[in-house]
C-alpha cells in the first residue's frame, strides 16, 4: 500500500517550533511562530494519566537533581525548553495534565545559559509570558488557525519498543478526525507497532518512521526493510539520522518511492549550519531543524 505525497517541494520543518533561540521547544508560541512564517512543524505527543501533552523526553528533570536526568544529555534537554519540576525528576507518563501544567517551573536564566553554550555567545530570550507545557488540545486549537498547515506529529511511548495496543493511536486519530485535522497531519513514530496501529485506525493518513529509535534492526541503507514497511503499511516518510544520509541512501530511497525527512541536531550551532549546507547539496527535500529560519536562508527559499 502506498499513499500519495502531500507535499512536493523542498520543505524546512520547524523542529518543535521556530527556533530554540526564540521560544522553548514544543510550546504553543514556538509552534505558532513557525506556522506564521509558513514552515511545516514537528512536535512530540505523549500520553499521560488523563490526556496528552507535547513533551519530547520521558522525564522532566528536577531543579535540584539535574545530574540524575535520564533523557538526553543535560545541554540538549535544557537548551531546548528550560522546564523543571521544583522537586525531583518525574516520569512524564506518570503525571496528570494538571501536574505538568502547574507543577513544572520555567527557568529563563538556566535556559539562556544552556543556549549560550550551544551558540558560543551570549543568548537573551525575549519571553513575554511565562512558558507552559502545551497539551494536545492546545495544538488542535492552534492548527485550526492554520488550515493549510502540515504537522509531523511524533507519537512517543514511555517504552519506545512497546508492542501492545492500549487504544492510544485510535484515540489520537479520533480526536484529529473530530476536529477536521486529518489532512493536516503526518503521523511519525520510532515504534513500528505504533504505526501499524495508526494504519489500522486510518487507511490514508501519511505515516513516517524515525529510525533513530525504531524497533527495526539494521535500517541504515537497508532498503529491503524500508520496502517491507512500504508494502505492509504504506510508509511514506523515513527519518534516518542526518549522519546516515548520503548520496547512495537518497538514490536508493527514490527508487523504492519513500521520502527521506532527516533531522539535524548538533552540540553547537556552527556544526548544525554546516550540516544543513551538506544536506542541501545532497538534495534533501525535507529537513527537521531547530534553526528553521537559518535553514531557509541556506536553502535560498
Order of alpha helices (4+ residues) and beta strands (2+ residues): beta-alpha-beta-beta-beta-alpha-beta-beta-alpha-beta-alpha-alpha-beta-alpha-beta-alpha-beta-alpha-beta-alpha-beta-alpha-beta-alpha
